[in-house]
Each structure stands twice: as structure tokens, then as C-alpha cells.
């Protein structure tokens, strides 16, 4: 099966590295024009743009700031003219022990929710309004197995934020399907990324390896092809579904 996304305009958040970068590169490979969102890693984002000047444009925004979230969406629409697919990939995972001071723990919780859930919700809202004018659009949210099986005590906020993303996606699918809008969850397990480095440093790679059924950790490149497939429209009747990519560490 050959997927051609030429003419499709796609926003990928957190696209300068890790899973987001792999997704962006795979979408570009299929002909899409991709908005490369980044927060801090400008050089990495610009390297993608330099390599694919006709298919990639970089946009900076701090997703913890709602005004910048709205500004990101508006900048993408101004640059592209329209949006066909939104991929909410950006996320943070803060290790925050239950023994931490209440106010510091709450600060970690609120930042996690702001980036992982509130920004996702706001971008979904803006995208839905835009998609309704075309009676077409797809939203692909990168959630986590943690939304279903939970996580370690230090990452409770992360798991809770990802659980919220799942409910958000299902609600969009149910509410807007007849208006041409489809929404999907992809739930990776532990994936070898820079964000996962703190977990590996804390628990060790063997801890993660013992939790999966395969002989290597999931890589960002293992997730990207499914995003392309969902963006293509070939799986629209899976709207509302969550697809696991976690090496059988949690199958729901």
C-alpha cells in the first residue's frame, strides 16, 4: 500500500525531536506539508526545515501558555491557508514524588496538565472550528499506555493527563463524526526518546525491557507509520479508537 499525502497540511506538536520528529519526517516522506512545532529545540526544528524546505515550516510556542497555543494555531493557518490534520504529540513527564512539598507537587501537576491536556484540548477546539468550515479533518492524539494501566507513583500526573486525552479524543469522535471530523488515540508504551531518559536514569533500562514482550525497546520510528495511516483516511471507521503500540506491555 502506497500512501500519498500530497496536498495535506498537518500540524505536529513537539516535532523537533523524539516521536514527534519521526512522525513529521514520515509525513513529509509521503508528500504532506508539515508545521514543525517546537518549544525550545529551535536548531533541531530548523534542521528539518532546511532539509525539506518545500514541505516543512517551523513554529515556536510554549504550550504551557494558552495565548501561545492560540498563536501557534493562528500562525499555522496563516502560513498554510488551511489545516487537514492535527497531531497532538507534545508532552512532558515530570518525576514528582508524593513526599514532595504540597505546593511544589501541585506546581508539577498543573504544568503537566497545562502542556499535556489543556494545550491539547485548546488545539482540538481551534481545529474543530476550522474543520467544520470544510466538513473534514482528522485529529490524532499521542496518549500513552499509562492512561489505561497507570504509571509509577512519581508520574501520576502524567498518567492522569494522558487519561484525559483519551476521553477528549473519544468525545470528539462521538460528537463530530457526522460533520466529517475523525479523532484517534495512539497509545505508545515506553519509547526510547530524550524525554524517557530521566526514567531510564531513575529505574534503569532493564526495568523497561523486563516489562515488554519484544527484544528491544520501542523506537519513535515504530510509531510514525501508524500516524501516516490514520492521516490518510484509510482507517476513518476506527474514529474514537485507541491503538496500542507498547510491545504487549499493556493490551486493552
MARVO-357861 format. One record per residue (C-alpha): residue number from 1; chain; residue in three letters; z, y, x. Coordinates in nm, 4 decimals, padded with zeros to 6 digits, always signed. Layout:
+-----+-------+------+----------+----------+----------+
:  nr : kette : rest :       zz :       yy :       xx :
+-----+-------+------+----------+----------+----------+
: NUM :     A :  ala :        Z :        Y :        X :
...
+-----+-------+------+----------+----------+----------+
This chain:
+-----+-------+------+----------+----------+----------+
:  nr : kette : rest :       zz :       yy :       xx :
+-----+-------+------+----------+----------+----------+
:   1 :     A :  unk : +00.0000 : +00.0000 : +00.0000 :
:   2 :     A :  unk : -00.1025 : +00.3387 : +00.1370 :
:   3 :     A :  unk : +00.0891 : +00.6407 : +00.0105 :
:   4 :     A :  unk : -00.0796 : +00.9791 : +00.0338 :
:   5 :     A :  unk : +00.1395 : +01.2800 : -00.0476 :
:   6 :     A :  unk : -00.1168 : +01.5437 : +00.0431 :
:   7 :     A :  unk : -00.0613 : +01.8483 : -00.1760 :
:   8 :     A :  unk : +00.3048 : +01.7681 : -00.2362 :
:   9 :     A :  unk : +00.5646 : +02.0304 : -00.1419 :
:  10 :     A :  unk : +00.9033 : +01.8849 : -00.0546 :
:  11 :     A :  unk : +01.2388 : +02.0337 : +00.0455 :
:  12 :     A :  unk : +01.4597 : +01.8133 : +00.2632 :
:  13 :     A :  unk : +01.8077 : +01.9441 : +00.3337 :
:  14 :     A :  unk : +01.9696 : +01.8603 : +00.6646 :
:  15 :     A :  unk : +01.6271 : +01.7785 : +00.8058 :
:  16 :     A :  unk : +01.6792 : +01.8814 : +01.1673 :
:  17 :     A :  unk : +01.8406 : +01.5540 : +01.2753 :
:  18 :     A :  unk : +01.9546 : +01.2088 : +01.1675 :
:  19 :     A :  unk : +01.8477 : +01.0684 : +00.8322 :
:  20 :     A :  unk : +01.7002 : +01.3986 : +00.7184 :
:  21 :     A :  unk : +01.4768 : +01.4283 : +01.0236 :
:  22 :     A :  unk : +01.3499 : +01.0720 : +00.9801 :
:  23 :     A :  unk : +01.2757 : +01.1459 : +00.6139 :
:  24 :     A :  unk : +01.0942 : +01.4692 : +00.6949 :
:  25 :     A :  unk : +00.8795 : +01.3086 : +00.9634 :
:  26 :     A :  unk : +00.7833 : +01.0186 : +00.7370 :
:  27 :     A :  unk : +00.6911 : +01.2583 : +00.4553 :
:  28 :     A :  unk : +00.4806 : +01.4645 : +00.6959 :
:  29 :     A :  unk : +00.3103 : +01.1446 : +00.8108 :
:  30 :     A :  unk : +00.1937 : +01.0865 : +00.4534 :
:  31 :     A :  unk : +00.0468 : +01.4368 : +00.4234 :
:  32 :     A :  unk : +00.3235 : +01.6285 : +00.2473 :
:  33 :     A :  unk : +00.4223 : +01.9827 : +00.3334 :
:  34 :     A :  unk : +00.7931 : +01.9798 : +00.4095 :
:  35 :     A :  unk : +01.0592 : +02.2501 : +00.4106 :
:  36 :     A :  unk : +01.2846 : +02.1624 : +00.7031 :
:  37 :     A :  unk : +01.6297 : +02.2899 : +00.6132 :
:  38 :     A :  unk : +01.8886 : +02.3228 : +00.8860 :
:  39 :     A :  unk : +02.2280 : +02.4832 : +00.9211 :
:  40 :     A :  unk : +02.2997 : +02.5032 : +01.2946 :
:  41 :     A :  unk : +02.0388 : +02.2974 : +01.4787 :
:  42 :     A :  unk : +01.7589 : +02.5530 : +01.4924 :
:  43 :     A :  unk : +01.5954 : +02.4161 : +01.8050 :
:  44 :     A :  unk : +01.5545 : +02.0698 : +01.6582 :
:  45 :     A :  unk : +01.4091 : +02.2126 : +01.3368 :
:  46 :     A :  unk : +01.1660 : +02.4328 : +01.5268 :
:  47 :     A :  unk : +01.0524 : +02.1367 : +01.7364 :
:  48 :     A :  unk : +00.9367 : +01.9655 : +01.4174 :
:  49 :     A :  unk : +00.7546 : +02.2797 : +01.3071 :
:  50 :     A :  unk : +00.5899 : +02.3136 : +01.6496 :
:  51 :     A :  unk : +00.4736 : +01.9525 : +01.6366 :
:  52 :     A :  unk : +00.3427 : +01.9796 : +01.2797 :
:  53 :     A :  unk : +00.2629 : +02.3472 : +01.2154 :
:  54 :     A :  unk : +00.0451 : +02.2779 : +00.9117 :
:  55 :     A :  unk : +00.2999 : +02.0519 : +00.7438 :
:  56 :     A :  unk : +00.6453 : +02.1905 : +00.8256 :
:  57 :     A :  unk : +00.8312 : +02.5179 : +00.7793 :
:  58 :     A :  unk : +01.1929 : +02.5677 : +00.8893 :
:  59 :     A :  unk : +01.4572 : +02.7337 : +00.6714 :
:  60 :     A :  unk : +01.8162 : +02.8096 : +00.7732 :
:  61 :     A :  unk : +02.1080 : +02.8105 : +00.5289 :
:  62 :     A :  unk : +02.4801 : +02.7372 : +00.5310 :
:  63 :     A :  unk : +02.5190 : +02.5049 : +00.2325 :
:  64 :     A :  unk : +02.8885 : +02.5875 : +00.2069 :
:  65 :     A :  unk : +02.7815 : +02.9336 : +00.0895 :
:  66 :     A :  unk : +02.6367 : +02.9342 : -00.2663 :
:  67 :     A :  unk : +02.4445 : +03.2554 : -00.2032 :
:  68 :     A :  unk : +02.2698 : +03.0969 : +00.0926 :
:  69 :     A :  unk : +02.1942 : +02.7867 : -00.1146 :
:  70 :     A :  unk : +02.0178 : +03.0001 : -00.3754 :
:  71 :     A :  unk : +01.8480 : +03.1974 : -00.0988 :
:  72 :     A :  unk : +01.7196 : +02.8738 : +00.0552 :
:  73 :     A :  unk : +01.5604 : +02.7623 : -00.2685 :
:  74 :     A :  unk : +01.4035 : +03.1002 : -00.3337 :
:  75 :     A :  unk : +01.2675 : +03.1200 : +00.0217 :
:  76 :     A :  unk : +01.1053 : +02.7778 : -00.0109 :
:  77 :     A :  unk : +00.9406 : +02.8706 : -00.3408 :
:  78 :     A :  unk : +00.8173 : +03.1980 : -00.1921 :
:  79 :     A :  unk : +00.6691 : +03.0188 : +00.1075 :
:  80 :     A :  unk : +00.5227 : +02.7173 : -00.0754 :
:  81 :     A :  unk : +00.4459 : +02.8585 : -00.4180 :
:  82 :     A :  unk : +00.5920 : +02.5511 : -00.5861 :
:  83 :     A :  unk : +00.8173 : +02.2538 : -00.5219 :
:  84 :     A :  unk : +00.7375 : +01.8969 : -00.6218 :
:  85 :     A :  unk : +01.0264 : +01.7018 : -00.4732 :
:  86 :     A :  unk : +01.3830 : +01.7874 : -00.3729 :
:  87 :     A :  unk : +01.5605 : +01.5609 : -00.1247 :
:  88 :     A :  unk : +01.9325 : +01.6374 : -00.1032 :
:  89 :     A :  unk : +02.0219 : +01.4751 : +00.2256 :
:  90 :     A :  unk : +02.2557 : +01.7220 : +00.3980 :
:  91 :     A :  unk : +02.6198 : +01.6229 : +00.4061 :
:  92 :     A :  unk : +02.9376 : +01.6370 : +00.6078 :
:  93 :     A :  unk : +03.2127 : +01.3839 : +00.6660 :
:  94 :     A :  unk : +03.5436 : +01.5293 : +00.7839 :
:  95 :     A :  unk : +03.8196 : +01.2996 : +00.9051 :
:  96 :     A :  unk : +04.1296 : +01.4312 : +00.7298 :
:  97 :     A :  unk : +04.4462 : +01.2214 : +00.7410 :
:  98 :     A :  unk : +04.6810 : +01.2015 : +00.4442 :
:  99 :     A :  unk : +04.9595 : +01.3109 : +00.6787 :
: 100 :     A :  unk : +04.7854 : +01.6435 : +00.7330 :
: 101 :     A :  unk : +04.9398 : +01.9654 : +00.6034 :
: 102 :     A :  unk : +04.8525 : +02.0081 : +00.2340 :
: 103 :     A :  unk : +04.6658 : +02.3340 : +00.2766 :
: 104 :     A :  unk : +04.4664 : +02.2090 : +00.5741 :
: 105 :     A :  unk : +04.3831 : +01.8865 : +00.3897 :
: 106 :     A :  unk : +04.2716 : +02.0857 : +00.0847 :
: 107 :     A :  unk : +04.0554 : +02.3055 : +00.3063 :
: 108 :     A :  unk : +03.8783 : +01.9934 : +00.4368 :
: 109 :     A :  unk : +03.8411 : +01.8661 : +00.0780 :
: 110 :     A :  unk : +03.6936 : +02.1924 : -00.0503 :
: 111 :     A :  unk : +03.4475 : +02.2243 : +00.2381 :
: 112 :     A :  unk : +03.3318 : +01.8663 : +00.1852 :
: 113 :     A :  unk : +03.2809 : +01.9270 : -00.1862 :
: 114 :     A :  unk : +03.1033 : +02.2579 : -00.1230 :
: 115 :     A :  unk : +02.8434 : +02.1073 : +00.1078 :
: 116 :     A :  unk : +02.8047 : +01.7570 : -00.0344 :
: 117 :     A :  unk : +02.8399 : +01.8181 : -00.4075 :
: 118 :     A :  unk : +02.8286 : +02.1857 : -00.5053 :
: 119 :     A :  unk : +02.5232 : +02.2671 : -00.2936 :
: 120 :     A :  unk : +02.3522 : +01.9548 : -00.4213 :
: 121 :     A :  unk : +02.4318 : +02.0493 : -00.7789 :
: 122 :     A :  unk : +02.3077 : +02.4047 : -00.7340 :
: 123 :     A :  unk : +01.9823 : +02.2950 : -00.5705 :
: 124 :     A :  unk : +01.9334 : +02.0429 : -00.8512 :
: 125 :     A :  unk : +01.9893 : +02.3191 : -01.1079 :
: 126 :     A :  unk : +01.7390 : +02.5505 : -00.9423 :
: 127 :     A :  unk : +01.4881 : +02.2691 : -00.9035 :
: 128 :     A :  unk : +01.5196 : +02.1554 : -01.2647 :
: 129 :     A :  unk : +01.4484 : +02.5074 : -01.3900 :
: 130 :     A :  unk : +01.1436 : +02.5195 : -01.1624 :
: 131 :     A :  unk : +01.0269 : +02.1676 : -01.2519 :
: 132 :     A :  unk : +01.0453 : +02.2419 : -01.6251 :
: 133 :     A :  unk : +00.7743 : +02.5047 : -01.5851 :
: 134 :     A :  unk : +00.5447 : +02.2294 : -01.4540 :
: 135 :     A :  unk : +00.6849 : +01.9424 : -01.6646 :
: 136 :     A :  unk : +00.7068 : +01.7434 : -01.3435 :
: 137 :     A :  unk : +00.9366 : +01.6952 : -01.0463 :
: 138 :     A :  unk : +01.1453 : +01.4429 : -00.8560 :
: 139 :     A :  unk : +01.4944 : +01.4655 : -00.7118 :
: 140 :     A :  unk : +01.6104 : +01.2159 : -00.4503 :
: 141 :     A :  unk : +01.9784 : +01.2345 : -00.3593 :
: 142 :     A :  unk : +02.1098 : +01.0612 : -00.0490 :
: 143 :     A :  unk : +02.4515 : +00.9381 : -00.1534 :
: 144 :     A :  unk : +02.6489 : +00.6566 : +00.0100 :
: 145 :     A :  unk : +02.7914 : +00.3108 : -00.0422 :
: 146 :     A :  unk : +03.1246 : +00.4973 : -00.0247 :
: 147 :     A :  unk : +03.0534 : +00.6278 : -00.3760 :
: 148 :     A :  unk : +03.0960 : +00.2732 : -00.5049 :
: 149 :     A :  unk : +03.3249 : +00.0837 : -00.2700 :
: 150 :     A :  unk : +03.5275 : +00.3783 : -00.1399 :
: 151 :     A :  unk : +03.5959 : +00.4666 : +00.2215 :
: 152 :     A :  unk : +03.8817 : +00.4773 : +00.4694 :
: 153 :     A :  unk : +04.1812 : +00.6986 : +00.3942 :
: 154 :     A :  unk : +04.0613 : +00.9743 : +00.6260 :
: 155 :     A :  unk : +03.7301 : +01.0013 : +00.4388 :
: 156 :     A :  unk : +03.8497 : +01.0059 : +00.0786 :
: 157 :     A :  unk : +03.6914 : +01.3469 : +00.0170 :
: 158 :     A :  unk : +03.3578 : +01.2203 : +00.1461 :
: 159 :     A :  unk : +03.3646 : +00.9201 : -00.0878 :
: 160 :     A :  unk : +03.4636 : +01.1362 : -00.3838 :
: 161 :     A :  unk : +03.1835 : +01.3849 : -00.3161 :
: 162 :     A :  unk : +02.9274 : +01.1071 : -00.2980 :
: 163 :     A :  unk : +03.0575 : +00.9582 : -00.6222 :
: 164 :     A :  unk : +02.9981 : +01.2948 : -00.7854 :
: 165 :     A :  unk : +02.6408 : +01.2963 : -00.6571 :
: 166 :     A :  unk : +02.5753 : +00.9610 : -00.8222 :
: 167 :     A :  unk : +02.6965 : +01.0837 : -01.1613 :
: 168 :     A :  unk : +02.4983 : +01.4052 : -01.1199 :
: 169 :     A :  unk : +02.1775 : +01.2150 : -01.0491 :
: 170 :     A :  unk : +02.2191 : +00.9781 : -01.3417 :
: 171 :     A :  unk : +02.2875 : +01.2681 : -01.5760 :
: 172 :     A :  unk : +01.9719 : +01.4477 : -01.4646 :
: 173 :     A :  unk : +01.7664 : +01.1331 : -01.5145 :
: 174 :     A :  unk : +01.9003 : +01.0850 : -01.8663 :
: 175 :     A :  unk : +01.8752 : +01.4493 : -01.9692 :
: 176 :     A :  unk : +01.5338 : +01.5448 : -01.8341 :
: 177 :     A :  unk : +01.3192 : +01.2312 : -01.8191 :
: 178 :     A :  unk : +01.1116 : +01.3290 : -02.1208 :
: 179 :     A :  unk : +01.0448 : +01.6661 : -01.9565 :
: 180 :     A :  unk : +00.8829 : +01.4928 : -01.6604 :
: 181 :     A :  unk : +01.1770 : +01.5085 : -01.4207 :
: 182 :     A :  unk : +01.2893 : +01.1955 : -01.2402 :
: 183 :     A :  unk : +01.6041 : +01.1547 : -01.0293 :
: 184 :     A :  unk : +01.7094 : +00.8800 : -00.7906 :
: 185 :     A :  unk : +02.0028 : +00.7884 : -00.5671 :
: 186 :     A :  unk : +01.9664 : +00.6215 : -00.2299 :
: 187 :     A :  unk : +02.2991 : +00.4874 : -00.1059 :
: 188 :     A :  unk : +02.2987 : +00.4109 : +00.2672 :
: 189 :     A :  unk : +02.5771 : +00.2291 : +00.4380 :
: 190 :     A :  unk : +02.6914 : +00.3074 : +00.7884 :
: 191 :     A :  unk : +02.3908 : +00.4574 : +00.9679 :
: 192 :     A :  unk : +02.3592 : +00.5409 : +01.3359 :
: 193 :     A :  unk : +02.3499 : +00.9222 : +01.3355 :
: 194 :     A :  unk : +02.5225 : +01.2090 : +01.5126 :
: 195 :     A :  unk : +02.7418 : +01.2534 : +01.2038 :
: 196 :     A :  unk : +02.8582 : +00.8927 : +01.2354 :
: 197 :     A :  unk : +02.9617 : +00.9449 : +01.5969 :
: 198 :     A :  unk : +03.3126 : +01.0605 : +01.5065 :
: 199 :     A :  unk : +03.3642 : +00.7431 : +01.3014 :
: 200 :     A :  unk : +03.2397 : +00.5253 : +01.5882 :
: 201 :     A :  unk : +03.4650 : +00.7110 : +01.8292 :
: 202 :     A :  unk : +03.7603 : +00.6596 : +01.5960 :
: 203 :     A :  unk : +03.7065 : +00.2979 : +01.4882 :
: 204 :     A :  unk : +03.4577 : +00.1566 : +01.7379 :
: 205 :     A :  unk : +03.1043 : +00.0256 : +01.6814 :
: 206 :     A :  unk : +03.2309 : -00.3316 : +01.6462 :
: 207 :     A :  unk : +03.4195 : -00.2246 : +01.3314 :
: 208 :     A :  unk : +03.0927 : -00.1130 : +01.1742 :
: 209 :     A :  unk : +02.8976 : -00.4168 : +01.2955 :
: 210 :     A :  unk : +03.1511 : -00.6610 : +01.1526 :
: 211 :     A :  unk : +03.1015 : -00.5004 : +00.8118 :
: 212 :     A :  unk : +02.7293 : -00.5726 : +00.7768 :
: 213 :     A :  unk : +02.5161 : -00.8831 : +00.7326 :
: 214 :     A :  unk : +02.2449 : -00.7984 : +00.9867 :
: 215 :     A :  unk : +02.2440 : -00.7951 : +01.3644 :
: 216 :     A :  unk : +02.2003 : -00.4205 : +01.4139 :
: 217 :     A :  unk : +02.3253 : -00.1009 : +01.2581 :
: 218 :     A :  unk : +02.1044 : +00.0772 : +01.0070 :
: 219 :     A :  unk : +01.8905 : +00.3486 : +01.1629 :
: 220 :     A :  unk : +01.7596 : +00.6652 : +00.9920 :
: 221 :     A :  unk : +01.4091 : +00.5184 : +01.0111 :
: 222 :     A :  unk : +01.5233 : +00.2332 : +00.7842 :
: 223 :     A :  unk : +01.5915 : +00.4802 : +00.5036 :
: 224 :     A :  unk : +01.2928 : +00.7150 : +00.5266 :
: 225 :     A :  unk : +01.0217 : +00.4835 : +00.3835 :
: 226 :     A :  unk : +01.2095 : +00.4439 : +00.0554 :
: 227 :     A :  unk : +01.2224 : +00.8212 : +00.0117 :
: 228 :     A :  unk : +00.8454 : +00.8340 : +00.0562 :
: 229 :     A :  unk : +00.8017 : +00.5578 : -00.2019 :
: 230 :     A :  unk : +01.0194 : +00.7338 : -00.4595 :
: 231 :     A :  unk : +00.8460 : +01.0658 : -00.3939 :
: 232 :     A :  unk : +00.5081 : +00.9041 : -00.4546 :
: 233 :     A :  unk : +00.5674 : +00.8345 : -00.8232 :
: 234 :     A :  unk : +00.5169 : +00.4605 : -00.7847 :
: 235 :     A :  unk : +00.8760 : +00.3948 : -00.8951 :
: 236 :     A :  unk : +00.9295 : +00.6547 : -01.1680 :
: 237 :     A :  unk : +01.0688 : +00.3960 : -01.4099 :
: 238 :     A :  unk : +01.3565 : +00.3486 : -01.1678 :
: 239 :     A :  unk : +01.4744 : +00.7002 : -01.2545 :
: 240 :     A :  unk : +01.8527 : +00.7123 : -01.2649 :
: 241 :     A :  unk : +01.8847 : +00.4105 : -01.0382 :
: 242 :     A :  unk : +02.0795 : +00.3787 : -00.7155 :
: 243 :     A :  unk : +01.9125 : +00.1815 : -00.4387 :
: 244 :     A :  unk : +02.1349 : +00.0326 : -00.1697 :
: 245 :     A :  unk : +02.0403 : +00.0409 : +00.1976 :
: 246 :     A :  unk : +02.3566 : -00.0866 : +00.3612 :
: 247 :     A :  unk : +02.2759 : -00.4226 : +00.5217 :
: 248 :     A :  unk : +02.4616 : -00.6071 : +00.2428 :
: 249 :     A :  unk : +02.7929 : -00.4418 : +00.3253 :
: 250 :     A :  unk : +02.8132 : -00.3417 : -00.0398 :
: 251 :     A :  unk : +02.5734 : -00.4612 : -00.3082 :
: 252 :     A :  unk : +02.6399 : -00.3355 : -00.6581 :
+-----+-------+------+----------+----------+----------+
